[in-house]
Amino acid sequence: MKAEKLLEEEWESIKSYLEITREDEERLKRLDEVLQVQHEEILDLFYEHLLSFKETSRFFSNRKDVERVRAKQIEYFKRLAAGNYDLEYLRDRVGVGIAHDHIALPARWYIGAYRKYLDLIMSRISRTFPPGDERLLLGYFESIMKLIFLDMVVAIETYIALREARLQEKEEHFRGIFDGANDGIFLIRTDYVIEDANSAALKILKLDRSDVVGKKCYEILHRSKTVCSEIPCTIKRVLEKGKVHGIVHTHYDCDGNAITVEISASGIRDSEGDIVKVVESVRDITSREEARKELERRIAELERWQKVTVGRELRMVELKEENRRLKEELNRLRKLCAYPEGDE
């Protein structure tokens, strides 16, 4: 684990910073007998305290849980006053921190338990020494406090490291989904500043991430110096409606080439319910739009051709009808002319 490695590298420096000296180690060795004799009473009072609060008692669902953790605490007692706080001691403390993190014990309760632990130990130490030897007692108090703070340093560093590791894992998982998306995705703040862009978005614009992040969206996407006014602004509409779908815009790549895109966007809200960022999904539909326009052009040509050909067809029908009518009229006239000749 990263924290353990870092602590190992700086272990002696950390002990030196806490002013843990050889004299402290010798004092703690002399406390060993006192703590071993009274550890049962200390642990009884310690777990009585933990079990009296619902926030900490929920981590001990049954008696077996208490006994299991109690056994670990007995081992800790044996190490506490051993006077040898080497890397093996560090690794043992890291293991305890990992165990507490595994059960999702919040650091506030973990550190709070240390306070109770320290109080119980110091009260037992004070009973051991006769009155009037306050200076000697103070020396023992200082030594035990230094050791408890050393343990707290390890605990806090372990907690932080484990949480950072989980956050990094989640971030890498999100980044994998983010960059693996086929559509371009922009993460834009409400002040129009682009906070992030995935690989597909950068490919559409033919830009690097450093060219985009931190810049205003209208500067990068629309090559404009002002917020969009002639076209519907996605950010404004999301702030008004929460989300939008199917908006068609014209964006421009780094060479100034127009790109027709279809945009869907939604807001990311904070704990108060206010939109603080906008996720904008961009699909390049330039080819689709060009095909649509070409289809519309061809349909228009067909319609014009149809009008011409249908007009010709109708004219032919009219001519045929006119021709038929003329033939009928001619035949009628011929018949009229033929009757007088037959009479003669």
C-alpha positions, 0 to 999 in steps of 0.5 A: 500500500502506498501509505505503508511504503511512505511511512516506512521510508519516513518512519524514523523521521516521524518518530523524531518529529514526535520526539520519541527518544530512547528514554521514552522507549525505556519508560514504556518498557517499565510500564509493561508490567503495569499495563499487563496487570490492568489490561483486563480492567482497561479493556472492560471499561473501553468496550463499555464506553464503545457499546454505550454509543449507537455510532460505535456499538453497531460495529459489534453485532454480537459478543463474538465480534467484541471478543475477536476485537478484544483479542486484537487489543490484548496483542496491542497491549503487549506491543504498546509497552514493548519499547521496540517501535520498528517497522514491524510495529508500523506494519502491525498498526497499518494492519489495524487501520486497514481492518477498521477501514474495512468495516467502514469505521469513520475516522472520527470514532476511531480517533475518539476511541483513542482519547478514551483509551489514553484516558484509561491508561493514564488514569491507571498509570497515575494510580501506580505511582505514589503521590509527590512524584509528579515529575516522574509521572509527567514523564510517563504521561509524555511517553505514552502520549507520544506513542498514542500520537504515533499510532494515530499518525499511522491510522490517519495516513492509512485511512487517507491512503485507502480512501485515495486508492478507492477514489482513484479506482473510481476515477479510473473507472469513470475515465474509462467510461468517459473516454470510451464513449462513442459520442463526444462529451464535454463537462462545462461549468455554469460560467461556460468554462470547459472542465473536461472533454473526452477523446471523442470530443477532442477528435471531433475538434481535432484538438488536444485536451490542453487546448480545450480545458479551461477555455470558454465553450463558445470560444472553442465550439463556436469560434465566438467571443461572446455567449451564443445569442443567435442560436439556442445556448445549451447551458442556458437551456439546461439551467432553465429546464434541467436537460435538453435533447436533440438540439442541432448546432454547428461547431467548428474544428481547429481548421475552421471546418463546420461540423453539424452536431446533435446535442443532448445535455443535462445538469449536475446538481450540488447538495442544495439542488442547484445546477453547478455543471452541465454534461453535454453529449455531442454527436457528429451528424455532419455526414447524416445531414449532408446525406439528408440534404442530398436526399432532399435535393434529389426529391426536389429534382424528382418533383420538378421532373414529375411536374414536367412529365406529368404536364406533358402526359396531361397535354398528350391526353388532351391532344389525343382527346382533341384528335379523337373529337376532330376525327369524329367531327370529320366523319360526321361531315363526310357522312353528311356530304355523302347523302346527296350523291346517293339520291341522284 
